[in-house]
Amino acid sequence: MARTSRGERSQAEGPDQVGPTGRPWPDLPRPAPRDPTHQEAVVLALCNQKGGVGKTTSTINLGACLVEAGRRVLLVDFDPQGSLSVGLGVNSHTREASVYDLLMGSGTLPQDAIVASSTVGLDILPANIDLSAAEVQLVSEVAREHTLTRVLAPLKTAYDVILIDCAPSLGLLTINALTAADGVIIPLECEFFALRGVAMLIDTIDKVHNRLNPKLELVGILGTMYDGRTLHNREVLERVVEAFGDVVFHTTIRRTVKFPETTVAGEPITSYASDSSGAQQYRMLAREVLQRCPAA
């Protein structure tokens, strides 16, 4: 049998094998049912100021895998481009209510804006281009950084996990997401230019933790668009692990044509291609997230 390189190893080899990050795989048992004593949802923001790093893809598919693990999940589209909404087949431009209306306190009820996806247990709070106006309109508001926190407060008892798909910026919308969140997941494309902005993002997370949201923690850094056949991708991932250690998830998300196809289909990869490697990778990520966030 031909010998495979570290970057080519399957992510399903087990705890005795070395994964793409160069570390032995941890023991990731099947997730247990959620502890019923936890009354409120865990809020996680998927954040990176660089666009095109897999935030939306990861939000959708991590959410779907958490549903498979028995969690009730709400996805919050917090990007004016509305990519998350489109990726789950929701035409947010034709809807009367979106996350923008809730932020602006227009009298809209959350249940009027939330949409059920094709995956039972996975709901969406959609966004459209109107959300871009919120960045300007919130500037003059009192406690403007806590606006999303107030929007999500009445929803936290209805869900186990709330995932926020942040806009590719470090503006007021992203600060709102970080202020509302319990933890942050940073999707990071395994490419040099994507790596350069991580220090700035972590600095922003630290400032929000110190000034606005003391419960905010960095849950992990997720390597995305990984191709273990290229030396560049392997070197970038190795450098990330050297810099951040165990903060980096063991799971990496590899490049595959299946992810663009799921966007066209308007459904998660767990239903579009359930047995694919991409679906298995996000299932492993869900196990890691639940292990790192025991309250979820």
SULTA-V270589 format. One record per residue. SS is DSSP state (h for helix, s for strand, l for the rest). D_LAST is the distance of its C-alpha to the last C-alpha in whole Angstrom. Layout:
ss=[SS,SS]
d_last=[D_LAST,D_LAST]
This chain:
ss=[l,l,l,l,l,h,h,h,l,l,l,l,l,l,l,l,l,s,l,l,l,l,l,s,l,l,l,l,l,l,l,l,l,l,l,l,l,l,l,l,l,s,s,s,s,s,l,l,l,l,l,l,l,l,h,h,h,h,h,h,h,h,h,h,h,h,h,h,l,l,l,l,s,s,s,s,s,s,l,l,l,l,h,h,h,h,h,l,l,l,l,h,h,h,l,l,l,l,h,h,h,h,h,l,l,l,l,l,l,h,h,h,h,s,s,s,l,l,l,l,l,s,s,s,s,l,l,l,l,l,h,h,h,h,h,h,h,h,h,h,l,l,l,h,h,h,h,h,h,h,h,h,h,l,l,l,l,l,l,l,s,s,s,s,s,s,l,l,l,l,l,h,h,h,h,h,h,h,h,h,l,l,s,s,s,s,s,s,s,l,l,h,h,h,h,h,l,h,h,h,h,h,h,h,h,h,h,h,h,h,h,l,l,l,l,l,s,s,s,s,s,s,s,s,s,s,l,l,l,l,h,h,h,h,h,h,h,h,h,h,h,h,h,h,h,h,h,s,s,s,s,s,s,s,l,l,h,h,h,h,h,h,h,h,h,l,l,l,h,h,h,h,l,l,l,l,h,h,h,h,h,h,h,h,h,h,h,h,h,h,h,h,l,l,l,l]
d_last=[42,41,39,36,35,32,31,31,29,27,23,23,26,24,23,27,27,27,25,26,25,28,25,25,22,19,18,15,15,14,10,10,10,7,8,10,11,8,10,9,7,6,9,10,14,16,19,22,26,27,27,27,25,22,20,20,20,17,15,17,16,13,12,14,13,9,11,13,11,10,8,10,10,13,15,17,20,21,24,27,28,26,25,22,23,26,24,23,26,26,29,28,32,33,30,31,28,26,23,27,28,25,25,29,29,31,30,28,25,22,22,26,24,21,22,21,21,22,19,18,15,15,16,18,19,22,25,28,31,31,28,30,32,30,30,33,33,30,33,35,32,31,28,27,24,22,23,20,18,20,20,16,16,17,15,12,12,13,10,6,6,10,11,15,18,20,24,26,27,26,28,27,24,22,22,21,18,17,18,16,13,11,11,14,14,18,19,23,26,28,31,33,33,29,29,31,29,26,27,28,24,23,26,24,21,22,25,22,20,24,25,22,19,19,15,15,14,15,12,15,18,18,22,23,26,27,30,31,35,36,36,35,31,31,33,30,27,29,30,26,25,28,27,24,23,20,18,19,17,19,19,21,22,25,28,29,31,28,26,29,29,26,27,30,29,26,23,20,22,20,22,25,26,23,25,26,25,23,20,20,19,16,15,15,14,11,11,11,9,6,9,9,6,5,4,0]
